[in-house]
Amino acid sequence: MSGAGKTVCVTGASGYIASWLVKLLLAKGYTVKASVRDPNDPKKTEHLLALDGAKERLHLFKANLLEEGSFDSLVDGCEGVFHTASPVTFIATDPQVELIDPAVKGTLNVLGSCAKVPSVKRVVLTSSVAAVLYSRKPRTPDVVVDETWFSDPKFCKEILAQESGYVLSKTLSEEAAWKFAKEKGVDMITINPSMVIGPLLQPTLNSSVKLILDLVNGAQTFPNLTFGWVDVKDVANAHIQAFEIPSASGRFVFVSRVAHYSQIVKTLRELYPTLNLPEKCADDEPYMPTYQVSQEKAKSLGINFIPLEVSLKETIESLKEKGFFSS
Ligand SMILES: NC(=O)c1ccc[n+]([C@@H]2O[C@H](COP(=O)([O-])OP(=O)(O)OC[C@H]3O[C@@H](n4cnc5c(N)ncnc54)[C@H](OP(=O)(O)O)[C@@H]3O)[C@@H](O)[C@H]2O)c1
């Protein structure tokens, strides 16, 4: 019980990744202060309050990314701060308002609270490969992406259309966070996961798992896209390891496997031959190429990646169990 007697906090605790993080922190004996936007919404809190250890060691706080000082009472008395809260949607009508402002201002808001509180030893920020992949370097099967890659905001705007709001929000918020942490001497680590899948603890559907649900829910085609994929349990665990291992520093990219959608569909078909899966790609262009991602730093945190096949199976089982689809 490495966390016994220690207090940490998690922002956006009702989210997909954060719910797993809270579960694992409680299992390790930590006392967890958890922020949610609406503590009176049972959909956001019931699954957290039902976790083992929650009765004794979970404390809920109300906080909003856009309210200055909102996180002061949350981080007060904490040794570790896990900042996961950030809007995740790949479609936004006003990306600046819906995504970029809460991500950037919210991150600076949380870090501002951390800088005021002497108890805080380390901040672990949930960034994304979105803040890594969109440099001007090509991504092809022989290229290895690693932690030295930084997305270029100008390039994001040039090449990405609809989804650029989310990519930009993660790129700009990580950039602002590093600047702030260096200036104020905050010990910060970023976890940069790719598309996260695996079982859900929360009762609602989150954006990354929805990509898998869409495939099994009657889609006629699959997108011509290649993503890195990683399991939610590995990502949550990585956050804790990054806090607990004193020598850990900098960024950690987390990708179990890079795969085109056609590969995801093929694996799902092998796992579930009776599922109604799309046969065709959405366009006739060559498939978006794959690339490699270095796992060296990630493995230094002691993570042995859960295989993609296992994550996909557990995602489907979880979606069925929660009633998101039947068959
Ligand atoms: N899932 C992925 O594939 C993936 C990959 C890489 C990085 N990430 C990063 O991981 C983090 C968690 O993502 P997730 O997939 O777990 O998404 P999620 O389930 O949608 O969780 C996002 C959380 O952010 C909170 N939030 C959004 N706007 C807020 C605001 N204005 N004030 C306070 N809280 C706010 C949400 O609160 P409510 O519950 O109140 O809405 C929710 O708890 C994000 O930083 C995301 O960028 C996710």
Ligand as a Chemical Component Dictionary entry (heavy atoms), coordinates in Angstrom:
data_LIG
# 
_chem_comp.id                   LIG 
_chem_comp.type                 NON-POLYMER 
_chem_comp.pdbx_formal_charge   0 
_chem_comp.three_letter_code    LIG 
# 
loop_
_chem_comp_atom.comp_id 
_chem_comp_atom.atom_id 
_chem_comp_atom.alt_atom_id 
_chem_comp_atom.type_symbol 
_chem_comp_atom.charge 
_chem_comp_atom.model_Cartn_x 
_chem_comp_atom.model_Cartn_y 
_chem_comp_atom.model_Cartn_z 
_chem_comp_atom.pdbx_ordinal 
LIG N1  N1  N 0  -9.481  9.226  -24.138 1  
LIG C1  C1  C 0  -8.418  9.403  -24.906 2  
LIG O1  O1  O 0  -8.263  8.747  -25.945 3  
LIG C2  C2  C 0  -7.344  10.380 -24.512 4  
LIG C3  C3  C 0  -6.117  10.299 -25.171 5  
LIG C4  C4  C 0  -5.092  11.188 -24.822 6  
LIG C5  C5  C 0  -5.307  12.108 -23.819 7  
LIG N2  N2  N 1  -6.513  12.176 -23.208 8  
LIG C6  C6  C 0  -6.684  13.197 -22.158 9  
LIG O2  O2  O 0  -7.104  12.558 -20.951 10 
LIG C7  C7  C 0  -7.901  13.437 -20.185 11 
LIG C8  C8  C 0  -9.186  12.723 -19.805 12 
LIG O3  O3  O 0  -9.846  12.336 -20.989 13 
LIG P1  P1  P 0  -10.989 11.220 -21.014 14 
LIG O4  O4  O 0  -10.819 10.449 -22.234 15 
LIG O5  O5  O -1 -11.038 10.534 -19.713 16 
LIG O6  O6  O 0  -12.271 12.132 -21.269 17 
LIG P2  P2  P 0  -13.626 12.363 -20.488 18 
LIG O7  O7  O 0  -14.169 11.084 -19.975 19 
LIG O8  O8  O 0  -14.470 13.166 -21.403 20 
LIG O9  O9  O 0  -13.161 13.249 -19.260 21 
LIG C9  C9  C 0  -12.869 14.605 -19.371 22 
LIG C10 C10 C 0  -13.030 15.245 -18.013 23 
LIG O10 O10 O 0  -12.766 16.645 -18.096 24 
LIG C11 C11 C 0  -13.761 17.320 -17.377 25 
LIG N3  N3  N 0  -13.988 18.682 -17.854 26 
LIG C12 C12 C 0  -14.259 19.101 -19.112 27 
LIG N4  N4  N 0  -14.458 20.424 -19.124 28 
LIG C13 C13 C 0  -14.340 20.855 -17.846 29 
LIG C14 C14 C 0  -14.448 22.112 -17.196 30 
LIG N5  N5  N 0  -14.743 23.237 -17.861 31 
LIG N6  N6  N 0  -14.252 22.172 -15.859 32 
LIG C15 C15 C 0  -13.969 21.053 -15.143 33 
LIG N7  N7  N 0  -13.857 19.829 -15.705 34 
LIG C16 C16 C 0  -14.052 19.749 -17.024 35 
LIG C17 C17 C 0  -15.003 16.506 -17.556 36 
LIG O11 O11 O 0  -15.900 16.831 -16.527 37 
LIG P3  P3  P 0  -17.459 16.429 -16.610 38 
LIG O12 O12 O 0  -17.491 14.985 -16.221 39 
LIG O13 O13 O 0  -18.105 17.324 -15.645 40 
LIG O14 O14 O 0  -17.899 16.640 -18.024 41 
LIG C18 C18 C 0  -14.445 15.097 -17.465 42 
LIG O15 O15 O 0  -14.370 14.680 -16.120 43 
LIG C19 C19 C 0  -8.080  14.697 -21.033 44 
LIG O16 O16 O 0  -7.121  15.643 -20.639 45 
LIG C20 C20 C 0  -7.777  14.199 -22.453 46 
LIG O17 O17 O 0  -7.339  15.226 -23.295 47 
LIG C21 C21 C 0  -7.550  11.339 -23.520 48 
# 
loop_
_chem_comp_bond.comp_id 
_chem_comp_bond.atom_id_1 
_chem_comp_bond.atom_id_2 
_chem_comp_bond.value_order 
_chem_comp_bond.pdbx_ordinal 
LIG N1  C1  SING 1  
LIG C1  O1  DOUB 2  
LIG C1  C2  SING 3  
LIG C2  C3  SING 4  
LIG C2  C21 DOUB 5  
LIG C3  C4  DOUB 6  
LIG C4  C5  SING 7  
LIG C5  N2  DOUB 8  
LIG N2  C6  SING 9  
LIG N2  C21 SING 10 
LIG C6  O2  SING 11 
LIG C6  C20 SING 12 
LIG O2  C7  SING 13 
LIG C7  C8  SING 14 
LIG C7  C19 SING 15 
LIG C8  O3  SING 16 
LIG O3  P1  SING 17 
LIG P1  O4  DOUB 18 
LIG P1  O5  SING 19 
LIG P1  O6  SING 20 
LIG O6  P2  SING 21 
LIG P2  O7  DOUB 22 
LIG P2  O8  SING 23 
LIG P2  O9  SING 24 
LIG O9  C9  SING 25 
LIG C9  C10 SING 26 
LIG C10 O10 SING 27 
LIG C10 C18 SING 28 
LIG O10 C11 SING 29 
LIG C11 N3  SING 30 
LIG C11 C17 SING 31 
LIG N3  C12 SING 32 
LIG N3  C16 SING 33 
LIG C12 N4  DOUB 34 
LIG N4  C13 SING 35 
LIG C13 C14 SING 36 
LIG C13 C16 DOUB 37 
LIG C14 N5  SING 38 
LIG C14 N6  DOUB 39 
LIG N6  C15 SING 40 
LIG C15 N7  DOUB 41 
LIG N7  C16 SING 42 
LIG C17 O11 SING 43 
LIG C17 C18 SING 44 
LIG O11 P3  SING 45 
LIG P3  O12 DOUB 46 
LIG P3  O13 SING 47 
LIG P3  O14 SING 48 
LIG C18 O15 SING 49 
LIG C19 O16 SING 50 
LIG C19 C20 SING 51 
LIG C20 O17 SING 52 
# 
